[in-house]
Amino acid sequence: MSDCRAIQNCLGRYFDGELSPVERRLVEDHLKQCNRCRADLQEIREIAGVFQEGIAPPVPSDLTQRIMGKARSLANGALPGYSLLWCWKNWSFSMRFAALGVAAAACYIGIVIGSASLPSSRRAGDEMQWIGTTSRGPIVTAYVGSAR
Amino acid sequence: MPENVTSLSEDRDALLLARAGTGDFSAFEELVRRNQAAAWSLAFHYLSDPIEAEDVVQEAFLKLLRSAPRYRPIAKFRTYFSQIVVRLCLDFRSKKHPVYCDIMPERADMGSNPEVLLSIKETGNELKRALSDLPTTQRMAFLLRHLDGFTYSEIAKAMNISAKAVDSLLQRGRQTLRSQFHFSPK
């Protein structure tokens, strides 16, 4: 890495502080004795200086309000924590799987509770009895209380 | 939990983003205030247009809000957010086309402030000339390096390329600029 071509390939990384300590020392040793490479390094500095002098115009004074306004619009129906659709879109696969599990468990519990409360009119000893036929043929059956 | 994750989770911006992901609007607003200037500067210098830059910055923060519930502090917030801004800038430039609409969108009232207008006009004409000479990816690499002070590794993450590719972009960019600029002999 002692010839100019090799050094010049490293000058950008040298200026940017991206060389290892060993490489850095080799470049510095070379720069001490090479006017041409020192001039190239100076050009790199000047280019960087042009970028650093560039000042962006001030941030528009109402930019924050605009962003927050759009964010609130987005949140009307899509705020994290408030919208089911938002959550579903943003949840990971495992979270979706867990949510489906919870939903399935809730459905199962609902069915069990519902089926336990439905046959309140049915008592022990009730029997399924034939009560007639329809014009289409099927037999209509119903639970008939044994007390009746 | 790995040590770097623990340390990164202490990052104020990362914490704010995590809170925003749970629906905390005040946290999101603080996040916007803390990061809008850097996003604005990058977008403005890349696009050279305050209106386009504002569009990009707004969209970047909305994307950030949408992704907030999925954010995990495994990378620096700065790199994470830069990825969003960089992608939007590059896409904006490559897909630039007229947008037809019935109602004029609301814009920042920059025209009423002569100081702002003057500032925009005078904002590094030399810099604008330099940037216009560079292809888009070289321009973005230069801005991240020299405006934001990113390392090669951070630029690589933000642009989704390798560190070697970053070196190549910067090296080719410097060659282009050195041939365009006429430096006085030292």
Interface residues (C-beta under 8 A of the other chain):
Chain A: N9 G12 R13 D16 G17 E18 R38 A39 Q42 E43 I44 E46 I47 A48 V50 F51 Q52 E53 G54 I55 A56 P57 P58 V59 P60 S61 D62 L63 T64 R66 I67 M68 K70 A71 R72 L74 A75 L79 P80 G81 Y82 W86 C87 N90 W91 S92
Chain B: A20 G21 T22 G23 F25 F28 E29 V32 R33 Q36 A37 W40 S41 F44 H45 P50 E54 V57 Q58 F61 L62 L65 R66 S67 A68 P69 R70 E106 A108 D109 M110 V116 S119 I120 T123 G124 E126 L127 A130 F142 L143 R145 H146 L147 T151 Y152 D167 L170 Q171 R174 L177 R178 F181 F183 P185 K186
